[in-house]
Amino acid sequence: MDFLFNILVGFFAVVFMFSAVFIVKQQSAAVIERFGRFQSIRQSGLQLRIPVVDRIAGRLSLKIQQLDVIVETKTKDDVFVKLKVSVQYMVIKNKVYEAFYKLDYPHDQITSYVFDVVRAEVPKMRLDDVFERKDDIAIAVKSELNDAMINYGYDIIKTLVTDIDPDEQVKHAMNRINASEREKIAAQYEGDAARILIVEKAKAEAESKRLQGQGIADQRREIARGLEESVEVLNKVGINSQEASALIVVTQHYDTLQSIGEETNSNLILLPNTPQAGSDMLNNMVASFTASNQIGEAMKRGKESQEKGDA
């Protein structure tokens, strides 16, 4: 009986020792109650308690945690939009008591404040302003949460507006507006490019016409100079100006016929084509040929006379 009693005492002693020792993990805290009343806060490491008398009422993490809250609200221009607000918070190390006993559901409390701030700020803004001033919304949420949650032992580290999601039809409309604006700009650039091209083409054509006219003027000037020199040469051999002009016309006529004959695909049209007109043209050509022969004979006689005079 004594042996059995000793075994039971040893067993209860071992159980008592194991129940008296507990471990608190790093970056966490344990709340100890004695007979249902708060007794102490135990930090990380090996800790002792009185079995049966003391109990671990709860454990709180001291790490930074994140809560994502999705809020649907309406903007100033009557567009419904969903905002995703990410709240990063942590339990203050020296306020574990307040965090454990004053607030039962911290997630619900934080969510309520986020809803309240977002639905107070966003209706003051237009949809475009919501995208541009999302940091202002985040700052307003953080300020409101800090003032409210600090008394409950929670520190708000950061609040971020991570997503802004308007209604699907609104997004399509915004995309159409953006596309139309870009098409308008592209059309303006294309119009400017076409205008510059037309102006430059007109300048090039004007310069070409100017150079072409200058070339024609130079050509006519040289032709006139050549005719003048030809008349002077013919006058020196005893041919008057009228006969010289007839000779030059006949020469140009033959040169024209020669130029036309050199082209294989050229077409020659002689106007007018009436019998009387053709007869007159033939008579004029015969007269031109006769005048040409007479001029040739006169030039020959003049040359022979000059040679005899020199002899």
Secondary structure, DSSP 8 states (H G I E B T S, - for coil): -HHHHHHHHHHHHHHHHHHHEEEE-TTEEEEEEETTEEEEEE-SEEEE--TTTEEEEEEEE-S-EEEEEEEEEE-TTS-EEEEEEEEEEEE-GGGHHHHHHT-S-HHHHHHHHHHHHHHHHGGGS-HHHHHHTHHHHHHHHHHHHHHHHGGGTEEEEEEEEEEEEE-HHHHHHHHHHHHHHHHHHHHHHHHHHHHHHHHHHHHHHHHHHHHHHHHHHHHHHHHHHHHHHHHHHHHHTT--HHHHHHHHHHHHHHHHHHHHHH-TT-----S--SHHHHHHHHHHHHHHHHHHHHHHHHHHHHHHHHHHHH-
